[in-house]
Amino acid sequence: MVPGSGDPRKCCIPSRAYGDPATIRHALNEDGIRTHQDALAAQLAMVRERHPPGLRSVVVAHAFVTGGLVCESELALSVGGAGEVDGRLFEAFDYTALGHLHRPQEVGGMAHVRYAGSLLKYSASEAGHVKAMTLVELPETGPAHTEPWLLFPPTDLRRLKGHFQDLLTGSDPGSREDYLFVELLDPGPVLDALVRLRRVYPNLLGLQGPLETGQDPGS
């Protein structure tokens, strides 16, 4: 993490797991903690107070920072955005490694506050994501430097859109072994569409479009 220092003690890496306001309020005996912003601010204040002098600081936290790009895979921490926290809470740290959102990204306009993202795609909403690991180099002085290492698993997760007969011919240029979510463009129902398409795409995960013939509309 600190190139050339030869001393891992030159960097302190505290970790802060997710805690809802009620839990943190009870744990710290602070009645004024009512929001996720309050809870994380109190936790990070403790981290700064206990930070050893002369060491660089890298904090690891699970939070939903305002401005982060979300997808369907992630669970909301609360209703209506009340679970969001301001990225400026992390300004005092040399680097912040965040968890919760699945897309690798920096947030709040701060290059040193970054979501690692998930290593794999976990829902159709992530089909367009480019997954990566992030190499972080933190010099003894100055800002952190980040370099994404892109990940290309042998079996991708993709979305396909087209007419049933075109898809059935396997004309899609991608691998037939990929995990697929398919949207049919046919104007009417297709007999046993899911079963027939799985003969061509064995890892077909989901099918949208006109109801298959004989399918219960409520299923």
QUISULJO-V584188 format. One record per run of one state. SS is the DSSP state (h for helix, s for strand, l for the rest). FROM is the first residue (numbers start at 1). TO is the last residue. If there is no record, write none. Layout:
SS_FROM_TO, SS_FROM_TO
//
This chain:
l_1_7, h_8_10, s_11_12, l_13_14, s_15_16, l_17_20, h_21_28, l_29_35, h_36_50, l_51_55, s_56_62, l_63_63, s_64_65, l_66_78, h_79_81, l_82_83, s_84_85, l_86_86, h_87_90, l_91_94, s_95_99, l_100_104, s_105_107, l_108_109, s_110_115, l_116_123, h_124_126, l_127_131, s_132_138, l_139_143, s_144_150, l_151_156, s_157_162, l_163_163, h_164_168, l_169_178, s_179_184, l_185_190, s_191_191, l_192_192, h_193_198, l_199_203, s_204_208, l_209_212, s_213_213, l_214_219
//
